[in-house]
Amino acid sequence: MITTYECEGCHTVVYYEGKKLPYCPVCRGRMHEKDAKMPKEAKKIQCPGCDCEFYMTREPFKCPFCDHSFSLGTYW
């Protein structure tokens, strides 16, 4: 089951199926579970640093689970 997480600072949303608690991929803030469904436009992203898979509706800056930085234009 995919869980929705929202950043308490910048309100970035990450969708993730797993037990780890993500950090915000934009501002590195704390994320909290949110009761919302994943939209159809969310794209699957796999981190080359830690192999975690997550979904977002905007391009990530960093992986929510490790310190890998994504290149701009990698997924969009």
N, C-alpha and C positions, 0 to 999 in steps of 0.2 A: 504494500500500500504506500502510495506516495504522500509524503507529509509536506505541508506548506510552512515555510519559515519566513518571517519578516524582520528586517533590521530595525532595532529600536531607535537608531539615529537617523539614517537616510531613507528608511522604508523600502529598501531594495528587497525583492522577494526571490527566494530560491525554493525549488521543488526537489525533494530528495527522498529516495527510498532506502532507508537504512537506519542504523542506531546512532551514528555519530551526530553531534550537535555542530552545525556549520557556523563559521564566522562570516560576516558580510564580505562578499567578493569585491565590493566597491570601497567601503570605508574601514573594513576590518572590525566593525562594531559587533556587539552581541546580537544574536538572532533569537526570536521567540516563536514558538509554534503558533500558527494561525489557522482558524477554521475557514478554509477556502479551497476551492477546486482549482486544479491546474488548467489554464486556458489552452486552447488548441494551438495558439501561436508560440507556445513555449518550445524552445529548441533543446535537444539533448546535447550535453557537453561532457566530454571525457577528458579529465586532466592527464596530460602526459607525465606529470611528476609523480602522482600517487595512484593513478588509474580509477579514481572515484568518478562516478557518473552522476550528474545532476542536471536539472532543467532550469532555464531562465528565459525571460522574454526580452532581455537586453544583454548586450555583450559584457562578460565579466572582465574585471581588471586582474583579480587574483583568484586562485582556487579557494573555495570555502573551507577546505580541509588541510591544505598544505600551503607552502609559501611560493608556489609556482606562479609566475606572472605570465599572463597571456599576451600575445602580440595583438595589436589593434587590427581588426579586420580578419581575425582567424576564423570566426564563426558566422559573421554577418556580411 
